[in-house]
Amino acid sequence: MNKPVGLGIQDFEKIIENNNFYIDKTRFISEWWRSNDDVTLITRPRRFGKTLLLSTVENFLSLKQVNGGKLFEGLEVSEDAELMKEQGKWPVIFISFATIKENTYEGFLLAVNLLLARLKESYGFLYDSLSEEGKTMYDRINPDMEEQVSSMVINVMSEWLYKYYGKKVIVLLDEYDTPMQEAFVNGYWDEVSGFMRTLFNFGFKANPYMERALMTGITRVSRESMFSDLNNLNVVTISTEQYSDCFGFTESEVFAALEAYGYASEKERVREWYDGFRFGNIDGIYNPWSILSFIKKGKYEPYWANTSSNSLISKLVREGDSSLKELFEELLNGGTIITTIDEQLVFGEMSGNHNALWSLLLSGGYLKILKIEGTGNMAEYTLKLTNYEVRDCFNLLVKRWFENAGKSYNYFIKALVDGNVDDMNDSLMEISESMISSFDGSGKSAPENFYHGLVLGLLVELRDSYEIRSNRESGLGRYDVMLRPKVKDRNAIIIEFKSKRRSEKNKTLDELADMALEQIKDKKYETELLEAGYMQDKIKKYAFAFDGKELLIKEG
């Protein structure tokens, strides 16, 4: 009889005691322990078992775990006789920042203080062994403590545990970068980066009571901005071969599970939906959350994609310039992009930085590497969306951009397809009034960004019935947007944008629209459609002329 599949269980002890489905990753403990690295930072996308693996390490090493030996019976680590001598012998501090997702710096500090205060309470038995100075410090660790006290808690607790047990401490920090991403999105990055730099310095570098530390996160925040004082750090990213199969499920593990639970015939479709991740030199890594969800429910859904708001990625793409949106469109259409990658992210420099966005998407698991040409910082990566599930995730992300527009956006889509110019004008004017500013992270009016964002919206909304292309060669030039219906008795659509920012300042919107229609005619943009067999009378030509938030749509 198959073991029950439990979703969202991140406590190793609970999984083993409940006899839940579990794929043995305990070999990681042997590999990590023998590495002898002072501080190890491992970055993996969300829902790849980072928290569970840290829980596994804690349950193995912690001297507070009285059932540790029984928990690991029959697992790979139990075959390592030398390492088993370390089982249950170490004081362990385990902290997770996974839930610290605050809108303000004050909220961040309160959340951190509450977390550290609860941690202190779990070691209340230490109080009587402390000096008077130690007891004073113990009492100062509370939800209202000052920043300098918060940043020293790991250090002082390590000292207390060392003096109590006579052994140095293992420090485990899970999802270290979650509050940093929230800080960037909500505009208090500088404050959080300063706090975290001090915490890392006291907690990991200037901590003589620490034996070693293990940290996990999604991204590698730049050494220069965050780890400037932490020179004893071993960073293991998704491109690193070390521990490459310790997070996520390999294809052999997935296929064995599918066979065991009666889904042997679904292997190829499961691969299409959920495969595509590559860690180090190993292809065919699967996201555990999606696989377990599929086995439990038997339905193909974007399980992994639906576990996060993706607010940082949405902000960077939405506010990015038109060239970035064109590359994003290429990805949504199943194409590839070629770029350099820097795995050391600098959050403070991410806005407007294409390379940083692609690096973030790669480390987050949204892009997969097809090919690498060159070496070092000059290497060029050919990247593609990881799988069907990820594409579905980004379709949803783009749809959410237009949620605030309400019915106006739906009216615009219908008017465009039906060829109703009056309704197109009315509905798009309402949309632009409310949304242009949200597509502009610089604080300036950027209608070009909005209109290229609109193209992505069309791509998502009309994908089933139209092939949407932009900035492609046809005839004697490059059109802005083309909608090719998959059923040829529907209207094909050509759209040309004209902005006063790029054209004569003294032109009216009506004149700009006429210029755009003339360009469509002179450059013979319909050539591509005619050659593909579309009838001339089924080709609609529209000019979108705009000046800031004012616009005019005319049909040619």
C-alpha positions as CSV (number, residue, x, y, z in Angstrom):
1,M,0.0,0.0,0.0
2,N,1.3,3.4,-1.0
3,K,2.2,5.9,1.7
4,P,-0.2,8.9,2.0
5,V,0.9,12.0,0.1
6,G,1.0,15.0,2.5
7,L,1.2,18.5,1.0
8,G,3.0,21.4,2.6
9,I,4.6,19.4,5.3
10,Q,8.1,21.0,6.0
11,D,8.8,19.2,9.2
12,F,11.0,16.2,8.7
13,E,10.0,14.5,12.0
14,K,6.3,14.9,11.1
15,I,6.7,13.3,7.7
16,I,8.6,10.3,9.1
17,E,6.3,9.8,12.1
18,N,3.2,10.0,9.9
19,N,4.7,7.6,7.4
20,N,4.1,10.1,4.6
21,F,5.5,9.8,1.1
22,Y,9.1,10.8,1.2
23,I,12.1,10.8,-1.2
24,D,15.3,10.3,0.7
25,K,17.6,13.3,0.4
26,T,19.5,12.7,3.7
27,R,22.7,12.1,1.7
28,F,23.0,15.9,1.7
29,I,23.9,15.8,5.4
30,S,27.0,13.7,4.7
31,E,28.0,15.8,1.8
32,W,27.5,19.1,3.6
33,W,29.2,18.0,6.8
34,R,32.3,16.8,5.1
35,S,32.6,20.0,3.1
36,N,33.8,21.7,6.2
37,D,32.6,25.1,5.0
38,D,32.0,27.7,7.7
39,V,28.9,29.3,6.1
40,T,27.0,27.7,3.2
41,L,24.4,29.6,1.2
42,I,22.3,27.5,-1.1
43,T,19.9,29.1,-3.6
44,R,17.0,27.3,-5.1
45,P,13.6,28.3,-6.5
46,R,10.6,28.3,-4.0
47,R,9.0,25.0,-3.2
48,F,12.1,22.9,-3.9
49,G,12.4,21.5,-0.4
50,K,14.8,24.0,1.2
51,T,12.8,24.3,4.4
52,L,12.3,20.5,4.7
53,L,16.0,19.9,4.2
54,L,17.0,22.3,6.9
55,S,14.5,20.6,9.1
56,T,16.1,17.3,8.3
57,V,19.5,18.7,9.2
58,E,18.1,20.1,12.5
59,N,16.5,16.8,13.4
60,F,19.7,14.9,12.7
61,L,22.2,17.1,14.6
62,S,20.2,18.7,17.4
63,L,20.8,17.4,20.9
64,K,17.2,18.5,21.7
65,Q,15.9,15.7,19.3
66,V,15.5,12.6,21.5
67,N,14.1,10.4,18.7
68,G,16.7,11.4,16.1
69,G,18.2,7.9,15.7
70,K,14.9,6.3,15.0
71,L,13.8,9.0,12.5
72,F,16.8,8.2,10.3
73,E,16.6,4.4,10.4
74,G,16.9,3.0,6.9
75,L,17.7,6.3,5.2
76,E,20.9,7.0,3.3
77,V,22.6,9.0,6.1
78,S,22.3,6.0,8.5
79,E,24.8,4.1,6.3
80,D,27.4,6.8,7.1
81,A,28.8,5.3,10.3
82,E,31.3,8.1,10.9
83,L,28.6,10.8,10.6
84,M,26.1,8.9,12.7
85,K,28.5,9.6,15.6
86,E,27.5,13.3,15.3
87,Q,23.8,12.5,15.4
88,G,22.0,14.4,18.2
89,K,25.2,15.9,19.5
90,W,25.0,19.6,18.6
91,P,23.1,22.7,19.8
92,V,21.1,24.1,16.8
93,I,19.6,27.5,16.2
94,F,17.0,27.3,13.4
95,I,15.4,30.5,12.1
96,S,13.1,31.0,9.1
97,F,12.4,34.4,7.5
98,A,9.8,32.8,5.1
99,T,6.9,34.6,6.6
100,I,8.5,38.1,6.9
101,K,6.7,39.9,4.1
102,E,5.9,43.3,5.4
103,N,5.0,46.5,3.6
104,T,7.1,48.9,5.8
105,Y,10.5,48.8,7.5
106,E,8.7,49.2,10.9
107,G,6.6,46.2,10.1
108,F,9.7,44.3,9.1
109,L,11.5,45.1,12.4
110,L,8.4,44.1,14.4
111,A,8.1,40.7,12.6
112,V,11.8,40.0,13.1
113,N,11.6,41.0,16.7
114,L,8.6,38.7,17.3
115,L,10.4,35.8,15.6
116,L,13.6,36.3,17.7
117,A,11.6,36.7,20.9
118,R,9.8,33.4,20.3
119,L,13.2,31.8,19.6
120,K,14.5,33.1,22.9
121,E,11.5,31.7,24.7
122,S,12.2,28.2,23.3
123,Y,15.6,28.4,25.1
124,G,14.1,29.6,28.4
125,F,15.9,26.9,30.3
126,L,19.1,28.8,29.7
127,Y,18.1,31.7,31.9
128,D,19.2,30.4,35.3
129,S,22.7,29.7,33.9
130,L,23.2,33.2,32.6
131,S,25.3,35.9,34.3
132,E,23.5,39.1,35.5
133,E,24.6,40.8,32.3
134,G,23.3,37.8,30.3
135,K,20.0,37.9,32.1
136,T,19.7,41.7,31.3
137,M,20.3,40.9,27.6
138,Y,17.8,38.1,27.7
139,D,15.1,40.5,29.0
140,R,16.0,43.0,26.3
141,I,15.1,40.5,23.6
142,N,11.4,41.3,23.1
143,P,9.1,42.6,20.3
144,D,10.1,46.2,21.2
145,M,13.9,45.8,21.2
146,E,16.2,48.2,19.4
147,E,17.7,47.3,16.0
148,Q,21.2,46.8,17.5
149,V,19.8,44.3,19.9
150,S,17.9,42.4,17.2
151,S,21.0,42.2,15.0
152,M,23.0,40.6,17.9
153,V,20.5,37.9,19.0
154,I,22.1,35.0,17.0
155,N,25.5,35.9,18.4
156,V,24.5,36.1,22.0
157,M,22.3,33.0,21.8
158,S,25.2,31.1,20.3
159,E,27.3,32.2,23.3
160,W,24.7,31.1,25.8
161,L,24.3,27.7,24.2
162,Y,28.0,27.2,23.9
163,K,28.6,27.9,27.6
164,Y,25.6,25.7,28.6
165,Y,26.5,22.7,26.4
166,G,30.3,23.2,26.0
167,K,29.9,22.9,22.2
168,K,29.7,25.4,19.4
169,V,26.4,26.0,17.6
170,I,25.0,25.0,14.3
171,V,23.0,28.0,12.8
172,L,20.3,27.3,10.2
173,L,18.7,30.3,8.4
174,D,15.9,29.6,6.0
175,E,14.6,31.9,3.2
176,Y,17.0,34.6,4.2
177,D,16.1,36.8,1.2
178,T,12.3,36.8,1.5
179,P,12.2,40.1,3.5
180,M,14.7,41.6,1.1
181,Q,12.5,41.1,-1.9
182,E,9.6,42.6,-0.1
183,A,11.7,45.5,0.9
184,F,12.6,46.2,-2.7
185,V,9.0,46.0,-3.9
186,N,7.8,48.2,-1.1
187,G,10.6,50.8,-1.1
188,Y,12.6,50.3,2.0
189,W,15.5,48.3,0.6
190,D,18.3,50.6,2.0
191,E,17.1,50.1,5.6
192,V,16.7,46.4,5.4
193,S,20.0,45.9,3.6
194,G,21.8,47.8,6.4
195,F,20.1,45.8,9.1
196,M,20.8,42.4,7.4
197,R,24.4,43.3,6.8
198,T,24.9,43.9,10.5
199,L,23.0,40.7,11.4
200,F,25.1,38.6,9.1
201,N,28.3,40.2,10.5
202,F,27.4,39.5,14.1
203,G,25.6,36.2,13.5
204,F,28.0,34.5,11.1
205,K,31.4,36.3,10.7
206,A,32.1,37.7,14.2
207,N,30.6,34.7,16.0
208,P,33.3,32.6,17.7
209,Y,30.6,30.3,19.1
210,M,29.4,29.1,15.7
211,E,30.6,25.7,14.5
212,R,29.1,26.2,11.0
213,A,26.0,27.7,9.4
214,L,23.7,26.8,6.5
215,M,21.5,29.3,4.8
216,T,18.9,29.0,2.0
217,G,17.1,31.4,-0.2
218,I,15.9,31.9,-3.8
219,T,18.5,34.5,-4.9
220,R,22.1,35.3,-4.2
221,V,22.1,38.9,-3.1
222,S,25.4,40.5,-4.1
223,R,28.3,40.1,-1.8
224,E,29.1,43.8,-2.3
225,S,25.7,44.9,-1.0
226,M,24.9,42.3,1.6
227,F,27.7,40.0,2.4
228,S,30.5,42.6,2.3
229,D,31.8,41.4,5.8
230,L,31.1,37.7,5.3
231,N,34.2,36.4,3.6
232,N,33.8,32.8,4.8
233,L,30.8,32.1,2.6
234,N,30.4,29.2,0.2
235,V,27.6,30.1,-2.3
236,V,25.9,27.2,-4.1
237,T,23.6,28.5,-6.9
238,I,21.5,26.6,-9.4
239,S,24.5,26.6,-11.8
240,T,26.8,25.0,-9.1
241,E,27.4,21.2,-9.3
242,Q,27.6,20.8,-5.6
243,Y,24.4,19.4,-4.0
244,S,22.8,19.5,-7.5
245,D,20.4,16.6,-6.9
246,C,19.7,17.2,-3.2
247,F,16.8,19.7,-3.9
248,G,13.9,18.8,-6.0
249,F,13.0,15.4,-7.6
250,T,15.1,13.8,-10.3
251,E,13.2,12.4,-13.3
252,S,13.9,8.8,-12.2
253,E,12.4,9.6,-8.8
254,V,9.3,11.2,-10.4
255,F,8.7,8.4,-12.8
256,A,9.1,5.8,-10.0
257,A,6.5,7.7,-8.0
258,L,4.1,8.0,-11.0
259,E,4.3,4.2,-11.5
260,A,3.7,3.5,-7.8
261,Y,0.6,5.7,-7.6
262,G,-1.0,4.5,-10.9
263,Y,0.1,7.3,-13.2
264,A,2.6,5.4,-15.4
265,S,0.8,6.5,-18.6
266,E,1.1,10.2,-17.7
267,K,4.9,10.4,-17.8
268,E,5.3,12.4,-21.0
269,R,2.6,14.9,-20.1
270,V,4.0,15.3,-16.6
271,R,7.3,16.0,-18.2
272,E,5.7,18.7,-20.5
273,W,4.0,20.4,-17.6
274,Y,6.5,20.2,-14.8
275,D,10.0,19.3,-16.1
276,G,12.7,21.7,-17.3
277,F,14.7,22.7,-14.2
278,R,18.4,22.2,-14.3
279,F,20.7,22.4,-11.3
280,G,24.5,22.2,-11.9
281,N,25.0,19.6,-14.6
282,I,21.8,17.7,-13.9
283,D,18.8,18.1,-16.3
284,G,15.3,16.9,-15.5
285,I,14.8,18.2,-12.1
286,Y,11.2,18.6,-11.1
287,N,9.5,20.8,-8.6
288,P,8.3,18.6,-5.6
289,W,5.2,20.7,-4.9
290,S,3.8,20.2,-8.3
291,I,4.6,16.5,-8.5
292,L,3.1,15.8,-5.1
293,S,0.0,17.9,-5.9
294,F,-0.5,16.0,-9.2
295,I,-0.1,12.6,-7.5
296,K,-2.6,13.6,-4.8
297,K,-5.2,15.2,-7.1
298,G,-4.6,13.6,-10.5
299,K,-5.1,17.0,-12.3
300,Y,-2.8,19.1,-14.4
301,E,-2.8,22.5,-12.8
302,P,-0.2,25.3,-12.2
303,Y,0.4,24.2,-8.6
304,W,3.8,25.7,-8.2
305,A,2.9,28.9,-10.0
306,N,-0.1,29.5,-7.7
307,T,2.0,29.5,-4.5
308,S,3.4,33.0,-4.8
309,S,2.2,36.5,-5.8
310,N,5.4,37.1,-7.9
311,S,5.1,40.7,-6.9
312,L,8.8,41.5,-7.5
313,I,8.8,40.0,-11.0
314,S,5.5,41.6,-11.9
315,K,6.8,45.0,-10.9
316,L,10.1,44.7,-12.9
317,V,8.4,43.5,-16.1
318,R,5.4,45.9,-15.9
319,E,7.7,48.9,-15.3
320,G,10.3,47.7,-17.7
321,D,10.8,49.5,-21.0
322,S,9.3,48.5,-24.4
323,S,12.4,46.5,-25.4
324,L,12.1,44.3,-22.3
325,K,8.4,43.7,-22.9
326,E,9.2,42.6,-26.5
327,L,11.6,40.0,-25.1
328,F,9.0,38.9,-22.6
329,E,6.5,38.6,-25.5
330,E,9.0,36.3,-27.3
331,L,9.2,34.1,-24.2
332,L,5.4,33.9,-23.9
333,N,5.2,32.9,-27.6
334,G,7.5,29.9,-26.9
335,G,10.7,31.6,-28.1
336,T,14.1,32.1,-26.6
337,I,16.2,35.1,-25.5
338,I,20.0,35.4,-25.4
339,T,21.6,37.3,-22.5
340,T,24.4,37.4,-20.0
341,I,23.7,36.3,-16.5
342,D,25.0,37.6,-13.2
343,E,24.0,35.4,-10.3
344,Q,25.0,38.1,-7.8
345,L,21.9,40.2,-7.7
346,V,21.9,43.8,-6.5
347,F,18.3,44.6,-5.6
348,G,19.0,48.3,-5.3
349,E,20.1,48.4,-9.0
350,M,17.4,46.1,-10.5
351,S,15.0,48.7,-11.9
352,G,15.6,49.1,-15.6
353,N,18.3,46.4,-15.6
354,H,17.4,43.7,-18.1
355,N,20.2,41.5,-17.1
356,A,19.2,41.5,-13.5
357,L,15.6,40.5,-14.4
358,W,16.7,37.6,-16.5
359,S,19.1,36.5,-13.7
360,L,16.2,36.8,-11.2
361,L,13.9,34.7,-13.4
362,L,16.6,32.1,-13.9
363,S,17.4,31.7,-10.2
364,G,13.7,31.7,-9.4
365,G,13.1,28.8,-11.7
366,Y,11.1,30.6,-14.4
367,L,13.7,30.2,-17.1
368,K,15.8,27.2,-18.2
369,I,19.1,27.2,-19.8
370,L,19.2,25.7,-23.3
371,K,22.8,26.6,-24.2
372,I,25.8,28.5,-22.9
373,E,28.4,30.0,-25.2
374,G,31.6,31.5,-23.7
375,T,32.9,31.6,-20.2
376,G,32.8,33.8,-17.1
377,N,30.8,37.1,-17.0
378,M,30.9,37.3,-20.8
379,A,29.1,33.9,-21.3
380,E,25.8,34.2,-23.3
381,Y,22.9,32.1,-22.1
382,T,20.1,31.0,-24.4
383,L,17.0,30.9,-22.2
384,K,13.4,29.7,-22.5
385,L,10.4,29.5,-20.1
386,T,10.9,26.4,-18.0
387,N,7.7,24.5,-18.8
388,Y,4.0,24.8,-19.5
389,E,3.2,25.5,-15.8
390,V,5.5,28.6,-15.8
391,R,4.0,29.9,-19.0
392,D,0.6,29.6,-17.4
393,C,2.0,31.5,-14.4
394,F,3.0,34.4,-16.5
395,N,-0.3,34.5,-18.4
396,L,-1.9,35.0,-15.0
397,L,0.7,37.7,-14.1
398,V,-0.1,39.7,-17.2
399,K,-3.9,39.3,-16.7
400,R,-3.6,40.8,-13.2
401,W,-2.0,43.9,-14.6
402,F,-5.4,44.8,-16.1
403,E,-7.6,43.8,-13.2
404,N,-7.9,47.4,-12.1
405,A,-9.3,48.3,-15.5
406,G,-12.3,46.1,-14.8
407,K,-14.9,45.8,-17.6
408,S,-13.2,48.4,-19.8
409,Y,-10.4,46.0,-20.7
410,N,-12.9,43.3,-21.7
411,Y,-14.8,45.9,-23.8
412,F,-11.6,46.9,-25.5
413,I,-10.7,43.3,-26.4
414,K,-14.2,42.7,-27.8
415,A,-14.2,46.0,-29.7
416,L,-10.8,45.3,-31.3
417,V,-11.9,41.9,-32.5
418,D,-15.2,43.1,-33.8
419,G,-13.8,46.2,-35.5
420,N,-15.8,48.7,-33.4
421,V,-13.5,51.8,-33.4
422,D,-15.8,54.0,-31.3
423,D,-15.9,51.4,-28.5
424,M,-12.1,50.9,-28.9
425,N,-11.5,54.6,-28.3
426,D,-13.8,54.9,-25.3
427,S,-12.7,51.8,-23.5
428,L,-8.9,52.3,-24.1
429,M,-9.1,55.9,-22.9
430,E,-10.6,54.6,-19.6
431,I,-7.9,52.0,-19.3
432,S,-5.0,54.4,-20.0
433,E,-6.3,56.9,-17.6
434,S,-6.1,54.4,-14.7
435,M,-3.1,52.4,-15.8
436,I,-0.3,54.3,-17.6
437,S,1.3,55.3,-14.3
438,S,1.4,51.7,-13.0
439,F,3.5,50.8,-16.1
440,D,6.0,53.6,-15.3
441,G,8.4,53.0,-12.4
442,S,10.4,56.1,-13.1
443,G,7.6,58.5,-12.1
444,K,7.4,60.0,-15.6
445,S,4.7,59.5,-18.1
446,A,5.6,56.5,-20.3
447,P,2.8,55.6,-22.7
448,E,5.1,53.5,-24.8
449,N,5.6,51.1,-21.8
450,F,1.8,50.9,-21.4
451,Y,1.1,50.1,-25.0
452,H,3.8,47.4,-25.1
453,G,2.2,46.1,-21.9
454,L,-1.1,46.1,-23.7
455,V,0.4,43.9,-26.4
456,L,1.3,41.4,-23.8
457,G,-2.3,41.6,-22.5
458,L,-3.5,40.9,-26.0
459,L,-1.2,37.9,-26.3
460,V,-2.6,36.4,-23.1
461,E,-6.2,37.1,-23.8
462,L,-6.4,36.1,-27.4
463,R,-3.7,33.4,-27.6
464,D,-6.3,30.7,-28.2
465,S,-7.8,32.3,-31.3
466,Y,-5.0,34.6,-32.6
467,E,-1.2,34.5,-33.1
468,I,0.0,37.9,-31.8
469,R,3.3,39.3,-33.2
470,S,5.0,42.6,-32.7
471,N,8.0,44.4,-34.2
472,R,8.4,41.9,-37.1
473,E,9.4,42.5,-40.7
474,S,6.7,42.5,-43.3
475,G,6.7,44.2,-46.7
476,L,9.1,47.1,-46.6
477,G,9.3,47.7,-42.9
478,R,8.5,46.5,-39.4
479,Y,5.0,46.7,-38.1
480,D,4.2,47.4,-34.4
481,V,1.6,44.7,-33.8
482,M,-0.1,42.1,-35.9
483,L,-3.0,39.7,-34.9
484,R,-3.2,36.7,-37.2
485,P,-6.5,34.8,-36.6
486,K,-6.1,31.0,-36.4
487,V,-9.4,30.8,-38.3
488,K,-9.0,32.7,-41.6
489,D,-12.6,33.9,-41.9
490,R,-12.0,36.2,-38.9
491,N,-10.4,39.6,-39.2
492,A,-6.7,39.9,-39.2
493,I,-5.4,43.1,-37.5
494,I,-2.5,45.4,-38.0
495,I,-1.7,48.1,-35.4
496,E,0.7,51.0,-35.7
497,F,1.5,53.3,-32.7
498,K,2.4,57.0,-33.1
499,S,3.5,59.1,-30.2
500,K,4.2,62.8,-30.0
501,R,7.3,61.9,-28.1
502,R,8.8,60.4,-31.2
503,S,7.1,62.5,-33.9
504,E,6.6,66.2,-34.8
505,K,5.5,68.1,-31.7
506,N,3.1,70.3,-33.6
507,K,1.0,67.4,-34.9
508,T,-2.5,66.8,-33.7
509,L,-3.6,63.3,-32.7
510,D,-5.7,63.1,-35.8
511,E,-2.6,64.0,-37.9
512,L,-0.5,61.4,-36.1
513,A,-3.1,58.7,-36.7
514,D,-3.1,59.6,-40.4
515,M,0.7,59.3,-40.5
516,A,0.5,55.9,-38.9
517,L,-2.1,54.7,-41.4
518,E,-0.1,56.0,-44.3
519,Q,3.0,54.1,-42.9
520,I,1.0,50.9,-42.9
521,K,0.0,51.4,-46.5
522,D,3.4,52.6,-47.8
523,K,5.4,49.9,-46.0
524,K,3.0,47.2,-47.2
525,Y,2.7,45.6,-43.8
526,E,-0.2,43.4,-45.0
527,T,2.2,41.5,-47.3
528,E,2.8,38.8,-44.6
529,L,-0.9,38.2,-44.2
530,L,-1.6,38.1,-47.9
531,E,1.2,35.6,-48.5
532,A,-0.3,33.5,-45.7
533,G,-3.6,33.3,-47.5
534,Y,-5.6,36.0,-45.6
535,M,-8.1,37.9,-47.8
536,Q,-7.6,41.7,-48.3
537,D,-11.1,42.5,-47.1
538,K,-10.4,40.7,-43.8
539,I,-7.4,42.8,-42.9
540,K,-8.1,45.6,-40.5
541,K,-5.6,48.4,-40.1
542,Y,-5.6,50.7,-37.0
543,A,-3.6,53.6,-35.9
544,F,-3.1,54.3,-32.2
545,A,-2.0,57.9,-31.8
546,F,-1.2,59.1,-28.3
547,D,0.1,62.1,-26.4
548,G,0.6,61.2,-22.7
549,K,-2.7,59.7,-21.6
550,E,-4.6,61.2,-24.5
551,L,-5.2,58.9,-27.4
552,L,-7.0,58.4,-30.7
553,I,-7.7,55.3,-32.6
554,K,-8.4,55.5,-36.4
555,E,-9.1,52.8,-38.9
556,G,-7.5,52.8,-42.4
